[in-house]
């Protein structure tokens, strides 16, 4: 196997640092990749985090799998990239210097902006090598996502892998334009997107669910011989919608992430910080809280609570 001029033989493990660009300070922006190959042929699995630099739960999931040697396969190859967007990671940011989103920059351009160069490297050097991938994310902008898998479920392989991962929730999610997952799909590669927790904060529950799900997929592919058993079956979310604020003010929630709510149930209140009003926020449908805005200061129209509906 070759990655950007580095050769990794069967039965070996190698860590390589790929230079993507330099900052004005002349500091290097490198992507660190750990590749572990078995002597036995088998599938190639990508485990990646930090596509959005501030989504640190995913980076921690991949790091812990490497630290515990769970990334060393019995057969096939596992490619681990704990932090894709290194610039965003060290600057506590979702984005890169020009404000672009790496996950909306695929397939990329080798002479483009930093986001486009990162996307181009993955498109040309990683996607063609893999069979499957799990891309770990969190909620953004002060929002918590309850652990969930997102993929296109009409694809039988995606459906099978999502069931094996067995996150608390599974969402049938269309491809986002110019995303990593969409580009991989055009190459015939299947990538599951795992969402769990909030950006810039560690969430042990989300980290543990992500690790357990990844290990179950690895066991299913014959790459490891042990994986945690799931306590319950993943709930399939058929549709979802955000309950939005009708007023600007201070939001006080009365529900928790993952909670089952009923239509018209009071989810919280928006209060005037000067004591002028108190506005109740009610559920627009019965379902589960799969996303929750943790920022108490909200503006009119802001997304507050993401409700997933099971039919």
N, C-alpha and C positions, 0 to 999 in steps of 0.2 A: 504494500500500500504506500502511495506517495501523497504527501500533503505539502504543497508549496516547496518542493525540492527536498523535503525530509522523507526518508524511507523507513518504514516500520515493518519488520519481518514478522511472520507468524511466530507466536510463542514469546514475544517481547513486549515490553512496555516502554513508552517514551513520552517525555514532556517536551513540547516545542513551543517557542515563542515566535509568533509571526508579526513582523512590523507592518503596520497599516499606514501610518502617517507620522509626521512630527508636528509638535506644537510650535508657536513662535519662539518659545523658550529653548527650542531644540530638543525638548523632552520627547521620548519615543512613545507612541501609542501602539502597544503590542497586544495581541490576543494570545493568551496562554491556553494551550490545548494538551490534554492528557489522553494518550491513545493506549489502550491495552488490547492485545491480540492473543487469542488462543492458537495453539497448534492445530486445533480441530476447526475445519471450515464451518461457517455458519453465518447468520445474519449480521448486519452492521447496524448498530443502534447509536443514535446521537442523544446525549443528555446535555441540555443547554440552559443557561440562566443568564440574567442580566442583559437581555436584549434592550430593555429599558433600565438604565443604569441604577435607578433608585429602588428597583424591585429586588430587594436583597434576600428575600426568603428563597427564591429560586437558586440564587448563587450558593446559599448555605446548604440547600438540599444536595446539589452536585458536589460541593466541597465535602460534606459528610460521607457521601458514597465513596469518594476517592479515599478519604482518610481511613475509612473502615475496610478498604480493599474490596468493597462490594462491586467495584467497577471492573474487576478482573474476571473475564468470562471463561466458562467451561468450554464454550465453542463460539466461534465468530469474533467480532470486534466491537468494543464499546469506545466511542469517542466522547470525551467530556470537555465541555467548554463552560466553566463556572461563570465567567463574566465576558459577555460579548461586547457590550458597550463600556469599555474601560474608562473613557472620559466621563461619561455620566456617573459611573460608580464612584469615582474619586471626588466628583463635584456634587454629589447628592442630587443628581438631576436625571430626569427621564430622557433628556435629549442630548445632543451634541452641540458644539460651539455656535453653529448657525441656527439653532433652534429646531432642527429637523428631527423627525422620528425615524430611527433606523428601521423600525417595523412597518414603515410606509415608504421605504426607499428601494425595495427590491424590483428588479434583479440587480440594480446598482450599476455603477460606472467606475472603472478603474481610475479615471481622471476627474471624478466628481468630488463633491463635498465629502467630509468625513463619514457621514451617514451612508452615502452612496458607495464609498470605498469599502466600508465594513460589509454592506450588503453584497457587493460584487465579490468580495473574497469568499463569503459563504456560498454564494451561488456557483462560483467556478471551482472551488476547492473542497467543499464539504458536502453539499447536497448531492452531487453525482456519486459519492462514495457510499451513502447510507441507504438502508432499506426502510428504516423507521426512525422516528425521533419523538422525544418528549421535551417540549419547550416550556420552562417553568416561569410563571408570571405571578403578579399580585394585582390587587386593585391599585388605582392611581388617584391622585388628587384628594388625599385624605379619605379614600373609600376602602372599606374592607370587603373582600370577596370571600364568601364561605367556600371551603375547598370544593372545586368543581373541575370537570374535564369538559373541554369544548372541542368539537370536531364535526365534520360533515358526516352525519350518521347514515345517509343513503349509501355510502361506501361500506360494503360488508366487512372489509378488513378494519376500517376505523371503528365500526360498531363492535367488532370482536375485541379489539384492543381496549376500547373504552370500558367494556364490560369487565375485562380482566383487571384493568387499573382499579376500577371500583371506587372512585371518589364518592363522597356523600351525594353529590349531584352530577348529572351528565346533561350537557346542553347541546342540542343540535344547532351548530353555529356555522353560518355561511362564511366563505372566504372573505377576508378583508382585502380590498384592492392594494396591490403592491406590498403585501405582507410576506413574511418568511414562509408561513404555512401555505399560502396560495402558490408561491413560486415553487416550493417543494412538490406540491400537488401536480404542477405542470410537468415535472420530471417523473411523475409516477411514484413519488415517495409519500409515505403517510406520516404526518406529524400530529401528535396530540398536543393541545395547549392546556396546561394545568394552571388554574388560577387559585391562589390561596393567600389570604392575609392582606396587609396594607403596605404600601410603599414606605421605605425607610424605617420599618419596624419589624423586628423578629416576632413571629407568631408560631409558637411551638406546635400547636395543633396542626396548623397548615404545613409546617415543615415535616412533621411526623407522617401526616397523610400523604404528602408528596413522595417521601422516601418509600413508604409502604407500597404505594401504587406502582412506583417505578420498579421495585423489586418483584412485584407480582407479574408485571409485563416481562421482565427479564427471565423469570422462571418459566413463563408461558412460551418464551422463545428458546428455551433450553440453555440459557446463558448462565443461570445460577441454579442451585439445587434447593434453596430454601427461600421462603418469602413469608411475610406475615399474613395470616388469614384475615379475611374481611369479616367484620362483626355484623354487617348487614348489607343488603343489596342496594346499589346506587339507585337513586330516584331520578327518573328521566323527566327533565323539564321540557315541555312541549312548546311553551311560549313564555315570554317574560316582558315586563314593562317597568319603567321607573315611575314612582309616585313623586311628583314635583311640587315645589313650594309655590304657593299662590301669593305669598307676601315675603318681603325681606324682613329679617329679624334674627332672633336667637332660637335655634332649633334644639329642643330637648326630646330625645327619643324615649319611647317606652317599650321598645322591642330589642331583641338581640339578633345578631347574625345567625342564620340557620333555623330560626324559629318559624313554626307554622302559624299563619295568621288567617283570619276570616274576613270576607268582604265587609266593608264598613267598620271594621275594628279600628279603634283609635291607635295610631302608631306613634304619636307624639304630638307636640305642640310647637308652634312658632310664636314666640313672644316678642312684643315691642320692648327693646332694651330700656325704654323710658317709661314703661308701665302703661302704655296706651291701649294695648289689645293683647288677646291670647287666642290664637287660631289653631283649632284641632286639625290634625292631619289623619285622614282615614284611608284604609286599604281600598284600592279600586277593584281588587279581585281576591279570591281566596288562593293561598299558595304559601310558598316558603320565602323567607328573607334570604336572598342569595347575595345581596350587596347592600352595604349600609354606609351612608355618609357620616363620617365622624367629626366633621368640622361644624362647630356649633353656630358659626356666623354664616348665614345663608342669604342669597339674593332671590328675588322673584324669578321663578322658572328653574332654579337649581334642582338637580336630581338628588333626592333624599333617600329613598328606599327602593331597592330593586326586588320585585316580587316575581318569583318563578312559579308558573302554573303547571300542575300535573293533571292531565285529563285521563 
